Amino acid sequence: MFKRLLLGIVLLVLVLAVYVLFRTFSAESKQITEQTPLPTDVRPGALERFSRAIQIKTVSPESKADFDSIQFEKFNRFLADSYPLVDSLLNHQMFNGFSHLFTWKGSNPNLKPAVLMGHYDVVPVIDENRKYWKENPFGGKVVRDTIWGRGTIDDKITVIGLMEAVEWLLEKGFQPERTYFIALGHDEEIGGLQGAKVIANHLEQQGVEAEFVLDEGGSITRNMIPGLSADAALVGIAEKGFATLYLSLELEGGHSSMPEKETAIDVMAGAISRLKNNPLPAEISPGLEAFIQYLGPEMTFVNRMAFANPWLFKPLIINAYEKSSSGNALIRTTTSPTIFNSGVKDNIIPMSSRATVNFRILSESSVDEVVEHVKKVIADDRIKIGQGAFNVDPSKVSDVNTSNFASLHKTISQAFPEAKVAPYLVVGATDSRHFKGVSDQIFRFSPIRISPSNVKSFHGLNERIAVSDFHTSVQFYMQLIRNTHR
């Protein structure tokens, strides 16, 4: 009896091993091999115009009182002067003074339009950090093969790349069959409520149903995905939700020489500690699942085997992703305490305590689920929970089995033939979230290379991009329009 049982176990293990290996070696590549290269031309003076755009300090401050409208008006004039054909031949609408919508009318009204978008506002440069910048953050200086400055990555390269592409196509007499909307927001860094959201609402009111929307979000990553030696072109097919919760507490204070067993600081610190020690559960989201399907066949054997059999290796995959902050962000709703306030003097026990916690919400979850999780984990009715103004649920997941994704995939392969294309989940927030009523096919990708050497530079120090990447971005948008206009 025991021998039969042992034999049965051995046979079961062998069958399982054969099945796992079969799935590993039979996983077919989803990569499109495109032999036609990008055109190599760009409009003369393109780099100089990009440099001028960087020099305009279109900073979105946290306080409305610090908004410098002069700089944004200057950028308006820059667009009109630098792109005269776009300004004169396309229908141009402005929203709240600074966000732009250009309509390039197609010749075939039966085709659904497409939306190409970006934003030209940038985050501030902290004064005390300027000394750490190698070049003037608003200088737009070209040093050898690199252009430096705030917005070179996030996101003036998209705005100028789009404008250069459309202007150059207009000069060449190109007429698309499909209508294109070029949407340029001015306040993405503070939520896009006065820019992209207003443009999206306008398009919805006009009854626009777009074939697809393309915004920033993904990029070409180098040496950033374990088990993959090639570059990866990550196309965002969904983005995480966003929730900020405000925790507040009022308790009796007093003199520091006679502390009670519990103070406002103690209670709030304990609540924050419990939230950090009890994160929301890890899951393989639809965005990560698509990522696995596309990159699994391109990986080394062990990684390929795990990605080909996620039903078996899910615990190992999750464990591997949990080890890094970037990987952990792909598999769970993250918990980030960002502000903690309490006390005013060293010998006074404070009567109140305040904390701000930010959550980036995984697909198929919601703001409401996060709030319930926080209440359950804190388990203290003395702590009041308030919500931020910009809280939003995760986006829908766009379908990769469409001609729209295939066209984008093809264009990326033309621009970056060495890269492996893969859908993925965008862990940050983009203006495209406002366009969910315009199209259910929203993709997020910028034709730029990101590596460990510059990944922290946007929103950080020494933001910069290779001159060749800027030229490629112009060529990419020209080719994308050619590939999708009919």
RAKA-V554274 format. One record per run of one state. SS is the DSSP state (~ for helix, > for strand, _ for the rest). FROM is the first residue (numbers start at 1). TO is the last residue. If there is no record, write none. Layout:
ss from to
SS FROM TO
SS FROM TO
This chain:
ss from to
_ 1 1
~ 2 26
_ 27 45
~ 46 55
_ 56 58
> 59 59
_ 60 63
~ 64 66
_ 67 68
~ 69 82
_ 83 83
~ 84 89
_ 90 90
> 91 95
_ 96 98
> 99 104
_ 105 113
> 114 119
_ 120 121
> 122 122
_ 123 126
~ 127 132
_ 133 141
> 142 143
_ 144 145
> 146 148
_ 149 155
~ 156 171
_ 172 179
> 180 185
_ 186 187
~ 188 190
_ 191 195
~ 196 205
_ 206 211
> 212 215
_ 216 219
> 220 222
_ 223 231
> 232 239
_ 240 240
> 241 250
_ 251 253
> 254 255
~ 256 258
_ 259 263
~ 264 277
_ 278 285
~ 286 298
_ 299 300
~ 301 308
_ 309 309
~ 310 322
_ 323 324
~ 325 331
_ 332 333
> 334 341
_ 342 347
> 348 349
_ 350 351
> 352 361
_ 362 366
~ 367 378
_ 379 383
> 384 387
_ 388 391
> 392 392
_ 393 402
~ 403 415
_ 416 419
> 420 426
_ 427 430
~ 431 435
_ 436 441
> 442 444
_ 445 448
> 449 451
_ 452 463
> 464 466
~ 467 484
_ 485 486
